[in-house]
């Protein structure tokens, strides 16, 4: 067979494209919801962090998860919570935000190494030719669920909810009012642009990717840019 494998490859590419568009649309919608309901989003994120910390403690006590990794994960979520002090505003150069990004990668690596090297299974003889694998070894579904809930969920939610401080009109006494990261309009700047405007990090990333894709397509001649004709 020659045609059917090609059809399969094309289907995979098309499905991946639709999946990417669906994720981008979902991030955009969630960012809009956070912008409209900031107080509720902050309360929800706080309760989510507390719930995950409680879940990790239960896993350490009941399922005998390693205490060192559990303590590191709990400490990481405590650091994540520090981003909520001025939610949804965040300075991308702040030590707390940079530490959160590093801790996400460290958590992922350490837990992946832990689950990828489980203890050697001890098959149990249950019949003449039937052996049962040790049920204490987690399945793929359990590992994926743990990563989704306890490793990625809070950082992903913060990525959707937080907004860069450079796009927010500062209030009196705010650390963003003066100095680096200030959003005051400088002399000669066009009024009304960027003033009081807040966009989530997810929206900024999607807009940046869309602008890059649009510019690259114009350079390659795949399409023409929409430029207004002079009157």
Secondary structure, DSSP 4 states (H G I P E B T S, - for coil): --HHHHHHHHHHHHHHHHHHHHHHHHHHHHHHHHHH-HHHHHHHHHHHHHHHHHHHHHHHHHS---HHHHHHHHHHHHHHHHTTTTTTEE-TTSHHHHHHHHHHHHHHHHHHHHHHTPPPP--EE-SSS-EE--TTSPPHHHHHHHIIIIIIHHHHHHHHH-EEGGGSPPPTT-TTSSSTT--PPPTTPPTTSSTT---BHHHHHHHHHHHHHHHHHHHTTSS----PPP-
